[in-house]
Amino acid sequence: MRRTSGLLLACWWLAGTAFAQVLSPPEILDTELRELQQKHMADLKSVAVAISSHQFPYRFYFSRKLDVTEEQERATDQRSIQFARFRNQVVLQITGNYFASYSAELMKKEDRARQTVKDVMIPVLIAAAPLAQEQGFQSFALEISHHVRKKTLGVTGERAENVVLTLPRDAVTRLASASDLEEQNLVLRQAVVLLDGQPVSLWGPESAESADPQSPADPPLAPPEKSAPATVPAIPQPSPVPAASPAASASAHDASPDVLKSLQSKYQVTLDRIVHDLDSQARFVGYAPPVFIAFHQGVYLQLSLTAPVPADADGSRYRSAAVAFDEHIASLVRPIMAYFKEDANFDGIDFSTTIRPAGAAADAGSSLAAEYIFSVPALRSYEQYDSTGQQLINSGFVLINGERVGLDLQAAESRSSR
């Protein structure tokens, strides 16, 4: 990431971390691309949330750097969704590291690239498909790094391979509406695929059989220890939410672009009043006003804000997220829900949060990006003191740096800082 020393740009960077995986517009020098990024910040953030909530076979991280270890990935800049220029086209670029490791002896290079396309790139493209309506760019461009194992003189070594796929906007729309894998493969024949910079053919006649996920030519993956998912700190699991929890009864609203725009217009005065009245308490991100986004086939109000936590809460990301919820997010639920006393025409609220330890410098290692996403019924239950903060957490989604986690508030906050 390009380093800047100006205080203003540092502040812009800090605000941008609230978007977790989306590059902030001020960092883009190209005027056309910067305007596209600013125009679609809400859409891009919605895409990031949708991708982050997807369950990939192995760990996937957005990343500005490829070929890093998973430990390094947790500390690196993960804001990789941006409009960029590639091969004389304006593209929506998404990069990331996928911690699967393939055997070079069992899988040819085409098979390895195809497996990453199937397991990672297709879900990412489907999540990003709503942006295909934008006329300001021509294609989607994904660059995903995976690992490959190979024996040399009897010694097994491992290296990264980078898969690049570009696909026109209209093809991405058809991919998202495809009814089965065969139809998806027909659409993907339009894609340009590169493996370590060299073109590869994945869906030609010679590879039609191995494109079938049930084919014996598509062997199971077996990642070695260094590429296995990092162990999450052991935290006692909370008691499950009762079957009749508020989230279970939530019904999704139409999340089409026209509906989102209509809701934005309907609630704009209310949203402006929320920012005006609660800004000192909520610490809203200035250039990212409240906006309605699509999430899990529903409509959610996204509130982008910063949450300062005590310096001693910086020892664990789980502890930081728990403290930020208890001392910041939870205190905002009742004041915010008070503005929506009538039946809300949306499904929930996404508290998109930058967690920053008190006194920490504004650099890549000092802030943590977290999402707390709850349904309206669950928020109502908490607002009316019918449920606890832990039950609210259990009913929704918590993402830390784009990865969904389980969060036990009491256990996380009691852990000593390391």
C-alpha positions as CSV (number, residue, x, y, z in Angstrom):
1,M,0.0,0.0,0.0
2,R,1.3,3.5,-0.9
3,R,2.4,5.2,2.3
4,T,1.4,8.8,2.9
5,S,2.5,11.2,5.6
6,G,-0.1,13.9,5.4
7,L,-2.5,14.0,8.3
8,L,-5.5,14.4,6.0
9,L,-4.8,11.2,4.0
10,A,-4.1,9.4,7.2
11,C,-7.6,10.3,8.4
12,W,-9.0,9.2,5.1
13,W,-7.3,5.9,5.4
14,L,-8.7,5.3,8.9
15,A,-12.2,6.1,7.7
16,G,-11.6,3.6,4.8
17,T,-10.9,0.8,7.1
18,A,-14.5,0.8,8.1
19,F,-15.1,-0.7,4.7
20,A,-12.9,-3.7,5.6
21,Q,-12.3,-5.0,2.1
22,V,-13.1,-2.0,-0.1
23,L,-10.4,0.5,-1.1
24,S,-11.2,4.0,0.0
25,P,-11.8,6.5,-2.9
26,P,-9.1,9.0,-1.8
27,E,-6.4,6.4,-2.4
28,I,-7.3,6.1,-6.1
29,L,-5.4,8.7,-8.1
30,D,-7.3,8.1,-11.4
31,T,-10.2,10.6,-11.4
32,E,-12.6,8.3,-13.4
33,L,-11.9,5.3,-11.2
34,R,-12.1,7.4,-8.0
35,E,-15.5,8.7,-8.9
36,L,-16.7,5.2,-9.7
37,Q,-15.4,3.9,-6.4
38,Q,-17.1,6.8,-4.5
39,K,-20.4,6.3,-6.4
40,H,-20.6,2.6,-5.6
41,M,-19.1,2.4,-2.1
42,A,-22.3,1.1,-0.7
43,D,-22.7,-1.5,-3.5
44,L,-19.0,-2.6,-3.1
45,K,-19.4,-2.9,0.7
46,S,-22.5,-5.0,0.1
47,V,-20.5,-7.3,-2.2
48,A,-17.8,-7.6,0.4
49,V,-20.2,-8.6,3.1
50,A,-21.9,-11.2,0.8
51,I,-18.5,-12.7,-0.1
52,S,-17.3,-12.7,3.6
53,S,-20.4,-14.6,4.7
54,H,-19.9,-17.3,2.1
55,Q,-18.5,-20.6,3.4
56,F,-15.6,-21.5,1.1
57,P,-14.0,-25.1,1.3
58,Y,-10.8,-23.5,2.8
59,R,-10.0,-20.1,4.2
60,F,-10.3,-17.2,1.8
61,Y,-9.1,-13.6,2.5
62,F,-9.3,-10.4,0.5
63,S,-5.8,-9.1,0.3
64,R,-3.6,-6.4,-1.4
65,K,-0.7,-8.9,-1.2
66,L,-0.6,-12.4,-2.7
67,D,1.5,-15.3,-1.6
68,V,1.6,-14.6,2.1
69,T,1.1,-17.0,5.0
70,E,-2.2,-17.1,6.8
71,E,-0.6,-15.5,9.9
72,Q,0.7,-12.7,7.7
73,E,-2.7,-12.4,6.0
74,R,-4.4,-11.6,9.3
75,A,-2.1,-8.6,9.7
76,T,-2.0,-7.3,6.2
77,D,-4.2,-4.8,4.4
78,Q,-7.3,-6.6,3.2
79,R,-8.9,-3.7,1.2
80,S,-8.7,-5.2,-2.2
81,I,-12.1,-4.4,-3.9
82,Q,-11.6,-1.5,-6.3
83,F,-12.2,-0.3,-9.8
84,A,-8.9,-0.5,-11.8
85,R,-7.5,-0.6,-15.3
86,F,-6.5,-3.9,-16.8
87,R,-5.6,-4.5,-20.5
88,N,-7.1,-1.2,-21.7
89,Q,-10.4,-1.9,-19.9
90,V,-11.9,-0.5,-16.7
91,V,-12.6,-3.5,-14.5
92,L,-14.0,-4.3,-11.0
93,Q,-10.9,-5.9,-9.5
94,I,-11.0,-8.3,-6.5
95,T,-7.8,-10.0,-5.2
96,G,-7.3,-12.5,-2.5
97,N,-5.5,-15.5,-1.0
98,Y,-7.2,-18.9,-0.9
99,F,-5.5,-21.3,1.6
100,A,-6.0,-24.5,-0.3
101,S,-3.0,-26.6,-1.4
102,Y,-3.2,-28.9,-4.4
103,S,-0.9,-31.8,-5.3
104,A,1.0,-31.2,-8.6
105,E,1.2,-35.0,-8.9
106,L,-2.5,-35.5,-8.7
107,M,-3.8,-32.4,-10.5
108,K,-2.6,-30.8,-13.7
109,K,-2.3,-27.0,-13.8
110,E,-5.6,-26.7,-15.6
111,D,-7.3,-28.8,-13.0
112,R,-5.9,-26.7,-10.2
113,A,-7.0,-23.4,-11.8
114,R,-10.4,-24.9,-12.5
115,Q,-10.9,-26.0,-8.9
116,T,-10.1,-22.5,-7.6
117,V,-12.4,-21.0,-10.2
118,K,-15.2,-23.3,-9.2
119,D,-14.7,-23.1,-5.4
120,V,-13.8,-19.4,-5.1
121,M,-14.2,-17.3,-8.3
122,I,-17.7,-18.4,-9.2
123,P,-19.2,-17.5,-5.7
124,V,-17.3,-14.2,-5.8
125,L,-18.6,-13.3,-9.2
126,I,-22.2,-14.3,-8.3
127,A,-21.9,-12.1,-5.2
128,A,-20.6,-9.2,-7.3
129,A,-23.2,-9.7,-10.1
130,P,-25.5,-6.8,-9.0
131,L,-22.8,-4.4,-10.0
132,A,-22.9,-5.7,-13.6
133,Q,-25.6,-3.1,-14.3
134,E,-23.1,-0.3,-14.0
135,Q,-22.1,1.0,-17.4
136,G,-18.9,2.7,-16.2
137,F,-16.7,-0.5,-16.5
138,Q,-16.4,-3.4,-18.9
139,S,-15.4,-6.5,-17.0
140,F,-14.8,-8.2,-13.7
141,A,-11.2,-9.2,-12.9
142,L,-10.3,-11.6,-10.1
143,E,-6.8,-12.6,-9.0
144,I,-6.7,-15.4,-6.5
145,S,-3.6,-17.1,-5.1
146,H,-3.7,-20.8,-4.1
147,H,-0.9,-23.2,-3.1
148,V,0.6,-26.2,-5.0
149,R,2.8,-29.0,-3.6
150,K,5.5,-30.7,-5.6
151,K,8.3,-33.2,-4.8
152,T,11.8,-32.3,-5.9
153,L,14.5,-34.9,-5.2
154,G,12.1,-36.6,-2.8
155,V,11.5,-33.4,-0.8
156,T,8.0,-31.9,-0.9
157,G,8.0,-28.1,-1.4
158,E,5.1,-25.7,-1.7
159,R,4.7,-22.5,-3.6
160,A,1.9,-20.1,-4.6
161,E,0.1,-20.0,-8.0
162,N,-1.9,-17.0,-9.1
163,V,-5.1,-17.4,-11.1
164,V,-6.4,-14.4,-12.9
165,L,-9.9,-14.5,-14.5
166,T,-11.6,-11.7,-16.5
167,L,-15.2,-11.9,-17.6
168,P,-17.4,-9.3,-19.2
169,R,-20.3,-7.7,-17.3
170,D,-23.1,-9.3,-19.3
171,A,-21.5,-12.7,-18.9
172,V,-21.4,-12.3,-15.1
173,T,-25.1,-11.5,-15.2
174,R,-25.7,-14.8,-17.1
175,L,-23.4,-16.6,-14.7
176,A,-25.5,-15.5,-11.7
177,S,-28.7,-16.7,-13.3
178,A,-27.3,-20.0,-14.5
179,S,-29.4,-23.0,-13.2
180,D,-26.6,-25.5,-13.0
181,L,-22.8,-26.1,-13.3
182,E,-23.0,-27.0,-17.0
183,E,-24.7,-23.7,-17.8
184,Q,-22.1,-21.9,-15.7
185,N,-19.3,-23.6,-17.6
186,L,-20.8,-22.5,-20.9
187,V,-20.8,-18.9,-19.7
188,L,-17.2,-19.2,-18.4
189,R,-16.0,-20.1,-21.8
190,Q,-16.0,-16.3,-22.4
191,A,-13.5,-15.8,-19.6
192,V,-9.8,-15.2,-20.1
193,V,-7.9,-17.3,-17.5
194,L,-4.2,-16.9,-16.7
195,L,-2.2,-19.1,-14.4
196,D,1.0,-17.3,-13.3
197,G,0.6,-15.0,-16.2
198,Q,0.2,-17.8,-18.9
199,P,-3.2,-18.4,-20.6
200,V,-4.8,-21.7,-19.8
201,S,-7.9,-23.4,-21.3
202,L,-10.3,-24.7,-18.7
203,W,-13.5,-25.5,-20.6
204,G,-12.3,-26.7,-24.0
205,P,-13.3,-30.2,-25.3
206,E,-10.3,-31.8,-23.6
207,S,-11.4,-30.6,-20.2
208,A,-15.2,-31.1,-20.4
209,E,-15.2,-34.2,-18.3
210,S,-12.9,-32.9,-15.6
211,A,-15.2,-29.8,-15.3
212,D,-17.8,-32.1,-13.8
213,P,-17.4,-31.9,-9.9
214,Q,-18.3,-35.6,-9.7
215,S,-15.6,-36.6,-12.1
216,P,-12.7,-38.8,-10.8
217,A,-10.4,-36.3,-12.5
218,D,-11.3,-33.8,-9.9
219,P,-9.5,-35.3,-6.8
220,P,-10.2,-34.0,-3.3
221,L,-7.9,-31.3,-1.9
222,A,-5.4,-32.1,0.9
223,P,-3.7,-29.0,2.2
224,P,-0.5,-29.5,4.3
225,E,-0.1,-28.1,7.7
226,K,1.3,-24.7,6.7
227,S,-1.8,-24.0,4.5
228,A,-4.3,-25.4,7.0
229,P,-6.6,-22.8,8.6
230,A,-5.1,-21.2,11.6
231,T,-6.4,-22.4,14.9
232,V,-8.9,-20.0,16.4
233,P,-8.3,-19.2,20.1
234,A,-10.4,-21.6,22.2
235,I,-13.4,-19.7,23.5
236,P,-16.2,-21.5,25.3
237,Q,-19.3,-21.6,23.1
238,P,-22.3,-19.7,24.4
239,S,-25.6,-21.5,24.9
240,P,-27.6,-21.7,21.7
241,V,-30.3,-19.2,21.0
242,P,-33.8,-20.7,21.6
243,A,-35.6,-21.9,18.4
244,A,-38.0,-19.0,18.8
245,S,-35.3,-16.4,18.6
246,P,-36.2,-13.1,17.0
247,A,-33.8,-13.7,14.1
248,A,-35.5,-16.9,13.2
249,S,-38.8,-15.2,12.4
250,A,-37.3,-12.4,10.3
251,S,-38.6,-12.2,6.7
252,A,-36.6,-10.8,3.9
253,H,-37.7,-7.8,1.8
254,D,-37.1,-7.3,-1.8
255,A,-33.5,-6.2,-2.2
256,S,-33.6,-5.1,-5.8
257,P,-31.7,-1.8,-6.7
258,D,-34.9,0.1,-7.3
259,V,-36.2,-0.9,-3.8
260,L,-33.0,0.1,-2.2
261,K,-33.1,3.5,-3.9
262,S,-36.8,3.9,-2.9
263,L,-36.0,3.1,0.8
264,Q,-33.1,5.5,0.7
265,S,-35.3,8.3,-0.4
266,K,-38.1,7.4,2.1
267,Y,-35.8,7.3,5.1
268,Q,-33.2,10.0,4.1
269,V,-34.6,12.7,6.4
270,T,-34.6,10.2,9.3
271,L,-31.0,9.0,8.5
272,D,-29.8,12.6,8.3
273,R,-31.4,13.2,11.7
274,I,-29.8,10.1,13.2
275,V,-26.3,11.3,12.1
276,H,-27.0,14.8,13.4
277,D,-28.3,13.7,16.8
278,L,-26.0,10.7,17.5
279,D,-22.8,11.6,15.8
280,S,-20.9,12.4,18.9
281,Q,-21.9,9.1,20.4
282,A,-21.8,6.9,17.4
283,R,-18.7,8.4,15.6
284,F,-20.1,8.0,12.1
285,V,-17.7,7.9,9.2
286,G,-18.0,11.3,7.5
287,Y,-17.8,10.3,3.9
288,A,-19.8,7.0,4.3
289,P,-23.3,8.1,5.2
290,P,-26.0,5.5,6.2
291,V,-27.2,3.6,3.2
292,F,-29.4,0.6,2.5
293,I,-27.6,-2.5,1.1
294,A,-28.6,-6.0,0.0
295,F,-27.5,-8.8,2.3
296,H,-28.6,-12.4,2.5
297,Q,-31.4,-11.7,0.1
298,G,-32.7,-9.0,2.4
299,V,-32.4,-5.2,2.9
300,Y,-30.1,-3.9,5.7
301,L,-29.4,-0.4,6.9
302,Q,-25.6,0.0,6.9
303,L,-24.1,2.4,9.5
304,S,-20.4,3.0,9.1
305,L,-18.7,4.1,12.3
306,T,-15.6,3.9,14.5
307,A,-15.4,2.4,17.9
308,P,-12.5,3.4,20.3
309,V,-11.6,0.7,22.8
310,P,-9.2,0.8,25.8
311,A,-5.6,0.2,24.9
312,D,-5.5,-3.0,26.9
313,A,-8.2,-4.5,24.7
314,D,-5.7,-4.8,21.8
315,G,-4.3,-8.2,22.9
316,S,-6.9,-10.3,21.0
317,R,-9.2,-9.5,18.1
318,Y,-12.0,-11.4,19.8
319,R,-11.5,-9.3,23.0
320,S,-11.4,-6.1,21.0
321,A,-14.6,-7.1,19.1
322,A,-16.4,-8.0,22.4
323,V,-15.4,-4.7,24.1
324,A,-16.4,-2.7,21.1
325,F,-19.8,-4.3,21.1
326,D,-20.4,-3.9,24.9
327,E,-19.1,-0.4,25.1
328,H,-20.1,1.1,21.8
329,I,-22.5,-0.9,19.5
330,A,-24.9,-2.1,22.3
331,S,-25.3,1.5,23.5
332,L,-26.4,2.6,20.1
333,V,-29.2,0.0,19.6
334,R,-31.9,1.6,21.6
335,P,-31.2,5.2,20.5
336,I,-31.2,4.2,16.8
337,M,-34.2,1.9,17.0
338,A,-36.2,4.8,18.6
339,Y,-36.1,6.4,15.1
340,F,-38.0,3.5,13.6
341,K,-41.0,3.0,16.0
342,E,-43.3,2.2,13.1
343,D,-42.9,-1.1,11.2
344,A,-39.5,-1.0,9.5
345,N,-39.5,-1.7,5.8
346,F,-36.1,-3.3,6.0
347,D,-34.7,-6.5,7.5
348,G,-31.9,-5.4,9.8
349,I,-28.9,-3.1,10.6
350,D,-25.3,-3.6,9.7
351,F,-23.0,-1.8,12.2
352,S,-19.9,-1.6,10.0
353,T,-17.2,-0.7,12.5
354,T,-13.5,0.3,12.7
355,I,-12.2,-0.7,16.1
356,R,-9.2,1.4,17.2
357,P,-7.4,1.1,20.5
358,A,-7.0,4.3,22.4
359,G,-3.8,6.1,21.6
360,A,-2.9,3.7,18.7
361,A,-1.2,5.2,15.6
362,A,-3.2,5.3,12.4
363,D,-1.4,2.5,10.6
364,A,-2.5,-0.9,9.2
365,G,-1.8,-2.7,12.4
366,S,-3.7,-0.5,14.8
367,S,-7.3,-0.9,13.6
368,L,-9.6,-3.9,13.3
369,A,-12.6,-4.0,10.9
370,A,-15.7,-5.6,12.3
371,E,-19.3,-6.0,11.2
372,Y,-22.2,-6.6,13.6
373,I,-25.3,-7.5,11.5
374,F,-28.6,-8.1,13.3
375,S,-32.3,-8.5,12.2
376,V,-34.9,-5.9,13.1
377,P,-36.8,-8.4,15.3
378,A,-33.6,-9.2,17.2
379,L,-32.9,-5.5,17.7
380,R,-36.4,-4.9,18.9
381,S,-36.1,-7.7,21.4
382,Y,-32.9,-6.2,22.8
383,E,-34.4,-2.7,22.7
384,Q,-37.2,-3.9,24.9
385,Y,-34.9,-5.8,27.3
386,D,-36.4,-9.1,26.3
387,S,-32.9,-10.5,25.3
388,T,-29.3,-10.0,26.3
389,G,-26.4,-8.7,24.3
390,Q,-25.1,-12.3,24.0
391,Q,-28.4,-13.4,22.5
392,L,-28.3,-10.5,20.1
393,I,-24.8,-11.6,19.0
394,N,-26.0,-15.2,18.7
395,S,-28.9,-14.3,16.5
396,G,-26.9,-12.4,13.9
397,F,-23.6,-12.2,12.0
398,V,-20.2,-11.0,13.4
399,L,-17.4,-10.6,10.9
400,I,-13.9,-9.7,11.9
401,N,-11.6,-8.6,9.0
402,G,-14.2,-10.2,6.6
403,E,-14.2,-13.6,8.4
404,R,-17.4,-14.8,10.2
405,V,-16.7,-15.7,13.8
406,G,-18.6,-16.8,16.9
407,L,-18.2,-14.4,19.8
408,D,-18.8,-15.2,23.4
409,L,-18.8,-11.8,25.1
410,Q,-18.0,-12.9,28.7
411,A,-15.3,-15.3,27.7
412,A,-13.6,-13.0,25.2
413,E,-13.5,-10.0,27.6
414,S,-12.1,-12.2,30.4
415,R,-9.1,-13.3,28.3
416,S,-5.9,-11.6,29.4
417,S,-4.2,-9.4,26.8
418,R,-1.1,-10.9,25.1
